[in-house]
Amino acid sequence: MSMKRFCIAAAMLLLCGITGVQAQVMKAADLEKYAKERYGEKWPSSMASWGMRMTTGDESI
């Protein structure tokens, strides 16, 4: 494989990785906005409680 092809492949992989991380950050921002609208200022404790129930398998959500 030539050096030029290697550099192009590396650049493409880097671009895909950056795009994936950016998409996750946008989704997290949207989730935070939704949580603030639904739960108000107490959304961090509400999400922590919800997360705890999800990890322990409690289905009474």
mmJSON file of the N, C-alpha and C atoms, coordinates in Angstrom:
{"data_MODEL":{"atom_site":{
"group_PDB":["ATOM","ATOM","ATOM","ATOM","ATOM","ATOM","ATOM","ATOM","ATOM","ATOM","ATOM","ATOM","ATOM","ATOM","ATOM","ATOM","ATOM","ATOM","ATOM","ATOM","ATOM","ATOM","ATOM","ATOM","ATOM","ATOM","ATOM","ATOM","ATOM","ATOM","ATOM","ATOM","ATOM","ATOM","ATOM","ATOM","ATOM","ATOM","ATOM","ATOM","ATOM","ATOM","ATOM","ATOM","ATOM","ATOM","ATOM","ATOM","ATOM","ATOM","ATOM","ATOM","ATOM","ATOM","ATOM","ATOM","ATOM","ATOM","ATOM","ATOM","ATOM","ATOM","ATOM","ATOM","ATOM","ATOM","ATOM","ATOM","ATOM","ATOM","ATOM","ATOM","ATOM","ATOM","ATOM","ATOM","ATOM","ATOM","ATOM","ATOM","ATOM","ATOM","ATOM","ATOM","ATOM","ATOM","ATOM","ATOM","ATOM","ATOM","ATOM","ATOM","ATOM","ATOM","ATOM","ATOM","ATOM","ATOM","ATOM","ATOM","ATOM","ATOM","ATOM","ATOM","ATOM","ATOM","ATOM","ATOM","ATOM","ATOM","ATOM","ATOM","ATOM","ATOM","ATOM","ATOM","ATOM","ATOM","ATOM","ATOM","ATOM","ATOM","ATOM","ATOM","ATOM","ATOM","ATOM","ATOM","ATOM","ATOM","ATOM","ATOM","ATOM","ATOM","ATOM","ATOM","ATOM","ATOM","ATOM","ATOM","ATOM","ATOM","ATOM","ATOM","ATOM","ATOM","ATOM","ATOM","ATOM","ATOM","ATOM","ATOM","ATOM","ATOM","ATOM","ATOM","ATOM","ATOM","ATOM","ATOM","ATOM","ATOM","ATOM","ATOM","ATOM","ATOM","ATOM","ATOM","ATOM","ATOM","ATOM","ATOM","ATOM","ATOM","ATOM","ATOM","ATOM","ATOM","ATOM","ATOM","ATOM","ATOM","ATOM"],
"id":[1,2,3,4,5,6,7,8,9,10,11,12,13,14,15,16,17,18,19,20,21,22,23,24,25,26,27,28,29,30,31,32,33,34,35,36,37,38,39,40,41,42,43,44,45,46,47,48,49,50,51,52,53,54,55,56,57,58,59,60,61,62,63,64,65,66,67,68,69,70,71,72,73,74,75,76,77,78,79,80,81,82,83,84,85,86,87,88,89,90,91,92,93,94,95,96,97,98,99,100,101,102,103,104,105,106,107,108,109,110,111,112,113,114,115,116,117,118,119,120,121,122,123,124,125,126,127,128,129,130,131,132,133,134,135,136,137,138,139,140,141,142,143,144,145,146,147,148,149,150,151,152,153,154,155,156,157,158,159,160,161,162,163,164,165,166,167,168,169,170,171,172,173,174,175,176,177,178,179,180,181,182,183],
"type_symbol":["N","C","C","N","C","C","N","C","C","N","C","C","N","C","C","N","C","C","N","C","C","N","C","C","N","C","C","N","C","C","N","C","C","N","C","C","N","C","C","N","C","C","N","C","C","N","C","C","N","C","C","N","C","C","N","C","C","N","C","C","N","C","C","N","C","C","N","C","C","N","C","C","N","C","C","N","C","C","N","C","C","N","C","C","N","C","C","N","C","C","N","C","C","N","C","C","N","C","C","N","C","C","N","C","C","N","C","C","N","C","C","N","C","C","N","C","C","N","C","C","N","C","C","N","C","C","N","C","C","N","C","C","N","C","C","N","C","C","N","C","C","N","C","C","N","C","C","N","C","C","N","C","C","N","C","C","N","C","C","N","C","C","N","C","C","N","C","C","N","C","C","N","C","C","N","C","C","N","C","C","N","C","C"],
"label_atom_id":["N","CA","C","N","CA","C","N","CA","C","N","CA","C","N","CA","C","N","CA","C","N","CA","C","N","CA","C","N","CA","C","N","CA","C","N","CA","C","N","CA","C","N","CA","C","N","CA","C","N","CA","C","N","CA","C","N","CA","C","N","CA","C","N","CA","C","N","CA","C","N","CA","C","N","CA","C","N","CA","C","N","CA","C","N","CA","C","N","CA","C","N","CA","C","N","CA","C","N","CA","C","N","CA","C","N","CA","C","N","CA","C","N","CA","C","N","CA","C","N","CA","C","N","CA","C","N","CA","C","N","CA","C","N","CA","C","N","CA","C","N","CA","C","N","CA","C","N","CA","C","N","CA","C","N","CA","C","N","CA","C","N","CA","C","N","CA","C","N","CA","C","N","CA","C","N","CA","C","N","CA","C","N","CA","C","N","CA","C","N","CA","C","N","CA","C","N","CA","C","N","CA","C","N","CA","C","N","CA","C","N","CA","C"],
"label_alt_id":[null,null,null,null,null,null,null,null,null,null,null,null,null,null,null,null,null,null,null,null,null,null,null,null,null,null,null,null,null,null,null,null,null,null,null,null,null,null,null,null,null,null,null,null,null,null,null,null,null,null,null,null,null,null,null,null,null,null,null,null,null,null,null,null,null,null,null,null,null,null,null,null,null,null,null,null,null,null,null,null,null,null,null,null,null,null,null,null,null,null,null,null,null,null,null,null,null,null,null,null,null,null,null,null,null,null,null,null,null,null,null,null,null,null,null,null,null,null,null,null,null,null,null,null,null,null,null,null,null,null,null,null,null,null,null,null,null,null,null,null,null,null,null,null,null,null,null,null,null,null,null,null,null,null,null,null,null,null,null,null,null,null,null,null,null,null,null,null,null,null,null,null,null,null,null,null,null,null,null,null,null,null,null],
"label_comp_id":["MET","MET","MET","SER","SER","SER","MET","MET","MET","LYS","LYS","LYS","ARG","ARG","ARG","PHE","PHE","PHE","CYS","CYS","CYS","ILE","ILE","ILE","ALA","ALA","ALA","ALA","ALA","ALA","ALA","ALA","ALA","MET","MET","MET","LEU","LEU","LEU","LEU","LEU","LEU","LEU","LEU","LEU","CYS","CYS","CYS","GLY","GLY","GLY","ILE","ILE","ILE","THR","THR","THR","GLY","GLY","GLY","VAL","VAL","VAL","GLN","GLN","GLN","ALA","ALA","ALA","GLN","GLN","GLN","VAL","VAL","VAL","MET","MET","MET","LYS","LYS","LYS","ALA","ALA","ALA","ALA","ALA","ALA","ASP","ASP","ASP","LEU","LEU","LEU","GLU","GLU","GLU","LYS","LYS","LYS","TYR","TYR","TYR","ALA","ALA","ALA","LYS","LYS","LYS","GLU","GLU","GLU","ARG","ARG","ARG","TYR","TYR","TYR","GLY","GLY","GLY","GLU","GLU","GLU","LYS","LYS","LYS","TRP","TRP","TRP","PRO","PRO","PRO","SER","SER","SER","SER","SER","SER","MET","MET","MET","ALA","ALA","ALA","SER","SER","SER","TRP","TRP","TRP","GLY","GLY","GLY","MET","MET","MET","ARG","ARG","ARG","MET","MET","MET","THR","THR","THR","THR","THR","THR","GLY","GLY","GLY","ASP","ASP","ASP","GLU","GLU","GLU","SER","SER","SER","ILE","ILE","ILE"],
"label_asym_id":["A","A","A","A","A","A","A","A","A","A","A","A","A","A","A","A","A","A","A","A","A","A","A","A","A","A","A","A","A","A","A","A","A","A","A","A","A","A","A","A","A","A","A","A","A","A","A","A","A","A","A","A","A","A","A","A","A","A","A","A","A","A","A","A","A","A","A","A","A","A","A","A","A","A","A","A","A","A","A","A","A","A","A","A","A","A","A","A","A","A","A","A","A","A","A","A","A","A","A","A","A","A","A","A","A","A","A","A","A","A","A","A","A","A","A","A","A","A","A","A","A","A","A","A","A","A","A","A","A","A","A","A","A","A","A","A","A","A","A","A","A","A","A","A","A","A","A","A","A","A","A","A","A","A","A","A","A","A","A","A","A","A","A","A","A","A","A","A","A","A","A","A","A","A","A","A","A","A","A","A","A","A","A"],
"label_entity_id":["1","1","1","1","1","1","1","1","1","1","1","1","1","1","1","1","1","1","1","1","1","1","1","1","1","1","1","1","1","1","1","1","1","1","1","1","1","1","1","1","1","1","1","1","1","1","1","1","1","1","1","1","1","1","1","1","1","1","1","1","1","1","1","1","1","1","1","1","1","1","1","1","1","1","1","1","1","1","1","1","1","1","1","1","1","1","1","1","1","1","1","1","1","1","1","1","1","1","1","1","1","1","1","1","1","1","1","1","1","1","1","1","1","1","1","1","1","1","1","1","1","1","1","1","1","1","1","1","1","1","1","1","1","1","1","1","1","1","1","1","1","1","1","1","1","1","1","1","1","1","1","1","1","1","1","1","1","1","1","1","1","1","1","1","1","1","1","1","1","1","1","1","1","1","1","1","1","1","1","1","1","1","1"],
"label_seq_id":[1,1,1,2,2,2,3,3,3,4,4,4,5,5,5,6,6,6,7,7,7,8,8,8,9,9,9,10,10,10,11,11,11,12,12,12,13,13,13,14,14,14,15,15,15,16,16,16,17,17,17,18,18,18,19,19,19,20,20,20,21,21,21,22,22,22,23,23,23,24,24,24,25,25,25,26,26,26,27,27,27,28,28,28,29,29,29,30,30,30,31,31,31,32,32,32,33,33,33,34,34,34,35,35,35,36,36,36,37,37,37,38,38,38,39,39,39,40,40,40,41,41,41,42,42,42,43,43,43,44,44,44,45,45,45,46,46,46,47,47,47,48,48,48,49,49,49,50,50,50,51,51,51,52,52,52,53,53,53,54,54,54,55,55,55,56,56,56,57,57,57,58,58,58,59,59,59,60,60,60,61,61,61],
"pdbx_PDB_ins_code":[null,null,null,null,null,null,null,null,null,null,null,null,null,null,null,null,null,null,null,null,null,null,null,null,null,null,null,null,null,null,null,null,null,null,null,null,null,null,null,null,null,null,null,null,null,null,null,null,null,null,null,null,null,null,null,null,null,null,null,null,null,null,null,null,null,null,null,null,null,null,null,null,null,null,null,null,null,null,null,null,null,null,null,null,null,null,null,null,null,null,null,null,null,null,null,null,null,null,null,null,null,null,null,null,null,null,null,null,null,null,null,null,null,null,null,null,null,null,null,null,null,null,null,null,null,null,null,null,null,null,null,null,null,null,null,null,null,null,null,null,null,null,null,null,null,null,null,null,null,null,null,null,null,null,null,null,null,null,null,null,null,null,null,null,null,null,null,null,null,null,null,null,null,null,null,null,null,null,null,null,null,null,null],
"Cartn_x":[0.855,0.0,0.902,0.602,1.432,1.143,2.059,1.925,0.72,0.451,-0.682,-1.999,-2.155,-3.369,-3.497,-2.391,-2.414,-2.885,-2.366,-2.757,-4.233,-4.723,-6.133,-7.012,-6.63,-7.402,-7.404,-6.264,-6.174,-7.047,-7.042,-7.858,-9.342,-9.738,-11.137,-11.577,-10.73,-11.054,-11.169,-10.274,-10.316,-11.594,-11.97,-13.183,-14.422,-14.466,-15.607,-15.682,-14.555,-14.538,-15.014,-14.571,-14.983,-16.471,-16.983,-18.404,-19.246,-18.813,-19.555,-19.606,-18.509,-18.474,-19.362,-19.33,-20.143,-21.632,-22.02,-23.419,-23.851,-22.991,-23.336,-23.483,-22.644,-22.74,-24.052,-24.442,-25.697,-26.873,-26.839,-27.92,-27.985,-26.838,-26.804,-27.386,-27.079,-27.614,-29.13,-29.624,-31.072,-31.736,-31.081,-31.62,-31.673,-30.634,-30.616,-31.739,-31.95,-33.018,-34.385,-34.596,-35.849,-36.039,-34.971,-35.056,-35.377,-34.783,-35.073,-36.525,-37.052,-38.442,-39.394,-39.072,-39.973,-39.876,-38.653,-38.45,-38.047,-37.851,-37.482,-36.048,-35.81,-34.452,-33.948,-34.834,-34.427,-34.089,-33.866,-33.641,-32.399,-31.292,-30.147,-30.462,-31.177,-31.508,-32.535,-33.444,-34.427,-33.741,-32.771,-32.056,-31.171,-30.583,-29.764,-30.63,-31.807,-32.737,-33.176,-33.496,-33.914,-32.787,-31.576,-30.427,-30.166,-30.339,-30.147,-31.171,-32.409,-33.441,-33.155,-32.62,-32.304,-31.174,-30.155,-29.015,-29.319,-30.285,-30.612,-31.704,-32.306,-33.327,-34.718,-34.909,-36.222,-37.089,-38.162,-39.003,-40.229,-40.25,-41.414,-41.259,-40.807,-40.553,-41.821],
"Cartn_y":[-1.173,0.0,1.237,2.15,3.344,4.278,5.166,6.115,7.032,7.383,8.257,7.575,6.311,5.573,5.426,5.173,5.042,6.341,7.456,8.757,9.053,8.72,8.944,8.063,6.807,5.9,6.374,6.815,7.308,8.55,9.447,10.659,10.318,9.334,8.928,8.313,7.487,6.896,7.967,8.921,10.011,10.827,11.127,11.892,11.137,9.834,9.027,9.035,8.933,8.949,10.266,11.364,12.693,12.895,12.448,12.593,11.802,10.592,9.775,10.412,10.964,11.619,12.85,13.607,14.814,14.449,13.377,12.959,12.573,11.91,11.542,12.769,13.764,14.989,15.705,15.745,16.386,15.644,14.343,13.58,13.812,13.918,14.182,15.563,16.529,17.881,17.878,17.142,17.047,16.353,15.315,14.604,15.516,16.307,17.241,18.273,18.769,19.747,19.128,17.893,17.202,17.0,16.586,16.341,17.626,18.743,20.026,20.424,20.183,20.525,19.642,18.374,17.422,17.449,17.546,17.426,18.726,19.788,21.064,21.075,21.854,22.019,20.791,19.887,18.687,17.529,17.826,16.764,15.919,16.461,15.576,14.455,14.777,13.73,12.765,13.261,12.386,11.409,11.899,11.031,10.03,10.441,9.521,8.391,8.741,7.736,6.793,7.331,6.531,5.613,6.14,5.336,4.201,4.464,3.424,2.303,2.681,1.664,0.849,1.476,0.759,-0.237,0.135,-0.751,-1.884,-1.698,-2.763,-3.677,-3.323,-4.173,-3.942,-2.875,-2.538,-2.032,-2.742,-2.372,-1.571,-1.025,-0.255,1.219,1.478,2.86,3.479],
"Cartn_z":[0.0,0.0,0.0,-0.851,-0.928,0.242,0.48,1.577,1.367,0.125,-0.175,0.208,-0.145,0.195,1.711,2.373,3.823,4.478,4.021,4.584,4.343,3.156,2.841,3.725,3.884,4.728,6.181,6.681,8.057,8.245,7.272,7.346,7.353,6.552,6.508,7.844,8.433,9.731,10.809,10.793,11.764,11.605,10.374,10.106,10.59,10.366,10.825,12.347,13.014,14.472,15.032,14.454,14.914,14.695,13.561,13.255,14.242,14.59,15.549,16.917,17.381,18.691,18.676,17.607,17.521,17.555,16.901,16.902,18.311,19.075,20.438,21.319,21.12,21.921,21.611,20.368,20.009,20.634,20.635,21.225,22.731,23.365,24.8,25.097,24.26,24.447,24.28,23.308,23.115,24.293,24.821,25.972,27.199,27.383,28.512,28.383,27.186,26.954,27.27,26.83,27.108,28.61,29.281,30.724,31.474,31.064,31.719,31.521,30.312,30.043,30.844,30.953,31.615,33.141,33.669,35.108,35.796,35.04,35.63,36.135,37.167,37.69,38.434,38.797,39.53,38.588,37.308,36.339,36.625,37.165,37.412,38.41,39.486,40.455,39.875,39.056,38.422,37.471,36.707,35.771,36.512,37.624,38.418,38.965,39.435,39.956,38.844,37.701,36.551,36.108,36.068,35.685,36.648,37.927,38.938,38.758,38.489,38.274,37.025,35.99,34.752,34.963,35.741,35.929,36.902,37.802,38.752,38.226,37.109,36.511,37.062,37.806,38.34,37.185,36.874,35.728,36.128,37.312,37.764,37.422,36.238,35.807,35.278],
"occupancy":[1.0,1.0,1.0,1.0,1.0,1.0,1.0,1.0,1.0,1.0,1.0,1.0,1.0,1.0,1.0,1.0,1.0,1.0,1.0,1.0,1.0,1.0,1.0,1.0,1.0,1.0,1.0,1.0,1.0,1.0,1.0,1.0,1.0,1.0,1.0,1.0,1.0,1.0,1.0,1.0,1.0,1.0,1.0,1.0,1.0,1.0,1.0,1.0,1.0,1.0,1.0,1.0,1.0,1.0,1.0,1.0,1.0,1.0,1.0,1.0,1.0,1.0,1.0,1.0,1.0,1.0,1.0,1.0,1.0,1.0,1.0,1.0,1.0,1.0,1.0,1.0,1.0,1.0,1.0,1.0,1.0,1.0,1.0,1.0,1.0,1.0,1.0,1.0,1.0,1.0,1.0,1.0,1.0,1.0,1.0,1.0,1.0,1.0,1.0,1.0,1.0,1.0,1.0,1.0,1.0,1.0,1.0,1.0,1.0,1.0,1.0,1.0,1.0,1.0,1.0,1.0,1.0,1.0,1.0,1.0,1.0,1.0,1.0,1.0,1.0,1.0,1.0,1.0,1.0,1.0,1.0,1.0,1.0,1.0,1.0,1.0,1.0,1.0,1.0,1.0,1.0,1.0,1.0,1.0,1.0,1.0,1.0,1.0,1.0,1.0,1.0,1.0,1.0,1.0,1.0,1.0,1.0,1.0,1.0,1.0,1.0,1.0,1.0,1.0,1.0,1.0,1.0,1.0,1.0,1.0,1.0,1.0,1.0,1.0,1.0,1.0,1.0,1.0,1.0,1.0,1.0,1.0,1.0],
"B_iso_or_equiv":[0.0,0.0,0.0,0.0,0.0,0.0,0.0,0.0,0.0,0.0,0.0,0.0,0.0,0.0,0.0,0.0,0.0,0.0,0.0,0.0,0.0,0.0,0.0,0.0,0.0,0.0,0.0,0.0,0.0,0.0,0.0,0.0,0.0,0.0,0.0,0.0,0.0,0.0,0.0,0.0,0.0,0.0,0.0,0.0,0.0,0.0,0.0,0.0,0.0,0.0,0.0,0.0,0.0,0.0,0.0,0.0,0.0,0.0,0.0,0.0,0.0,0.0,0.0,0.0,0.0,0.0,0.0,0.0,0.0,0.0,0.0,0.0,0.0,0.0,0.0,0.0,0.0,0.0,0.0,0.0,0.0,0.0,0.0,0.0,0.0,0.0,0.0,0.0,0.0,0.0,0.0,0.0,0.0,0.0,0.0,0.0,0.0,0.0,0.0,0.0,0.0,0.0,0.0,0.0,0.0,0.0,0.0,0.0,0.0,0.0,0.0,0.0,0.0,0.0,0.0,0.0,0.0,0.0,0.0,0.0,0.0,0.0,0.0,0.0,0.0,0.0,0.0,0.0,0.0,0.0,0.0,0.0,0.0,0.0,0.0,0.0,0.0,0.0,0.0,0.0,0.0,0.0,0.0,0.0,0.0,0.0,0.0,0.0,0.0,0.0,0.0,0.0,0.0,0.0,0.0,0.0,0.0,0.0,0.0,0.0,0.0,0.0,0.0,0.0,0.0,0.0,0.0,0.0,0.0,0.0,0.0,0.0,0.0,0.0,0.0,0.0,0.0,0.0,0.0,0.0,0.0,0.0,0.0],
"pdbx_formal_charge":[null,null,null,null,null,null,null,null,null,null,null,null,null,null,null,null,null,null,null,null,null,null,null,null,null,null,null,null,null,null,null,null,null,null,null,null,null,null,null,null,null,null,null,null,null,null,null,null,null,null,null,null,null,null,null,null,null,null,null,null,null,null,null,null,null,null,null,null,null,null,null,null,null,null,null,null,null,null,null,null,null,null,null,null,null,null,null,null,null,null,null,null,null,null,null,null,null,null,null,null,null,null,null,null,null,null,null,null,null,null,null,null,null,null,null,null,null,null,null,null,null,null,null,null,null,null,null,null,null,null,null,null,null,null,null,null,null,null,null,null,null,null,null,null,null,null,null,null,null,null,null,null,null,null,null,null,null,null,null,null,null,null,null,null,null,null,null,null,null,null,null,null,null,null,null,null,null,null,null,null,null,null,null],
"auth_seq_id":[1,1,1,2,2,2,3,3,3,4,4,4,5,5,5,6,6,6,7,7,7,8,8,8,9,9,9,10,10,10,11,11,11,12,12,12,13,13,13,14,14,14,15,15,15,16,16,16,17,17,17,18,18,18,19,19,19,20,20,20,21,21,21,22,22,22,23,23,23,24,24,24,25,25,25,26,26,26,27,27,27,28,28,28,29,29,29,30,30,30,31,31,31,32,32,32,33,33,33,34,34,34,35,35,35,36,36,36,37,37,37,38,38,38,39,39,39,40,40,40,41,41,41,42,42,42,43,43,43,44,44,44,45,45,45,46,46,46,47,47,47,48,48,48,49,49,49,50,50,50,51,51,51,52,52,52,53,53,53,54,54,54,55,55,55,56,56,56,57,57,57,58,58,58,59,59,59,60,60,60,61,61,61],
"auth_comp_id":["MET","MET","MET","SER","SER","SER","MET","MET","MET","LYS","LYS","LYS","ARG","ARG","ARG","PHE","PHE","PHE","CYS","CYS","CYS","ILE","ILE","ILE","ALA","ALA","ALA","ALA","ALA","ALA","ALA","ALA","ALA","MET","MET","MET","LEU","LEU","LEU","LEU","LEU","LEU","LEU","LEU","LEU","CYS","CYS","CYS","GLY","GLY","GLY","ILE","ILE","ILE","THR","THR","THR","GLY","GLY","GLY","VAL","VAL","VAL","GLN","GLN","GLN","ALA","ALA","ALA","GLN","GLN","GLN","VAL","VAL","VAL","MET","MET","MET","LYS","LYS","LYS","ALA","ALA","ALA","ALA","ALA","ALA","ASP","ASP","ASP","LEU","LEU","LEU","GLU","GLU","GLU","LYS","LYS","LYS","TYR","TYR","TYR","ALA","ALA","ALA","LYS","LYS","LYS","GLU","GLU","GLU","ARG","ARG","ARG","TYR","TYR","TYR","GLY","GLY","GLY","GLU","GLU","GLU","LYS","LYS","LYS","TRP","TRP","TRP","PRO","PRO","PRO","SER","SER","SER","SER","SER","SER","MET","MET","MET","ALA","ALA","ALA","SER","SER","SER","TRP","TRP","TRP","GLY","GLY","GLY","MET","MET","MET","ARG","ARG","ARG","MET","MET","MET","THR","THR","THR","THR","THR","THR","GLY","GLY","GLY","ASP","ASP","ASP","GLU","GLU","GLU","SER","SER","SER","ILE","ILE","ILE"],
"auth_asym_id":["A","A","A","A","A","A","A","A","A","A","A","A","A","A","A","A","A","A","A","A","A","A","A","A","A","A","A","A","A","A","A","A","A","A","A","A","A","A","A","A","A","A","A","A","A","A","A","A","A","A","A","A","A","A","A","A","A","A","A","A","A","A","A","A","A","A","A","A","A","A","A","A","A","A","A","A","A","A","A","A","A","A","A","A","A","A","A","A","A","A","A","A","A","A","A","A","A","A","A","A","A","A","A","A","A","A","A","A","A","A","A","A","A","A","A","A","A","A","A","A","A","A","A","A","A","A","A","A","A","A","A","A","A","A","A","A","A","A","A","A","A","A","A","A","A","A","A","A","A","A","A","A","A","A","A","A","A","A","A","A","A","A","A","A","A","A","A","A","A","A","A","A","A","A","A","A","A","A","A","A","A","A","A"],
"auth_atom_id":["N","CA","C","N","CA","C","N","CA","C","N","CA","C","N","CA","C","N","CA","C","N","CA","C","N","CA","C","N","CA","C","N","CA","C","N","CA","C","N","CA","C","N","CA","C","N","CA","C","N","CA","C","N","CA","C","N","CA","C","N","CA","C","N","CA","C","N","CA","C","N","CA","C","N","CA","C","N","CA","C","N","CA","C","N","CA","C","N","CA","C","N","CA","C","N","CA","C","N","CA","C","N","CA","C","N","CA","C","N","CA","C","N","CA","C","N","CA","C","N","CA","C","N","CA","C","N","CA","C","N","CA","C","N","CA","C","N","CA","C","N","CA","C","N","CA","C","N","CA","C","N","CA","C","N","CA","C","N","CA","C","N","CA","C","N","CA","C","N","CA","C","N","CA","C","N","CA","C","N","CA","C","N","CA","C","N","CA","C","N","CA","C","N","CA","C","N","CA","C","N","CA","C","N","CA","C","N","CA","C","N","CA","C"],
"pdbx_PDB_model_num":[1,1,1,1,1,1,1,1,1,1,1,1,1,1,1,1,1,1,1,1,1,1,1,1,1,1,1,1,1,1,1,1,1,1,1,1,1,1,1,1,1,1,1,1,1,1,1,1,1,1,1,1,1,1,1,1,1,1,1,1,1,1,1,1,1,1,1,1,1,1,1,1,1,1,1,1,1,1,1,1,1,1,1,1,1,1,1,1,1,1,1,1,1,1,1,1,1,1,1,1,1,1,1,1,1,1,1,1,1,1,1,1,1,1,1,1,1,1,1,1,1,1,1,1,1,1,1,1,1,1,1,1,1,1,1,1,1,1,1,1,1,1,1,1,1,1,1,1,1,1,1,1,1,1,1,1,1,1,1,1,1,1,1,1,1,1,1,1,1,1,1,1,1,1,1,1,1,1,1,1,1,1,1]
}}}
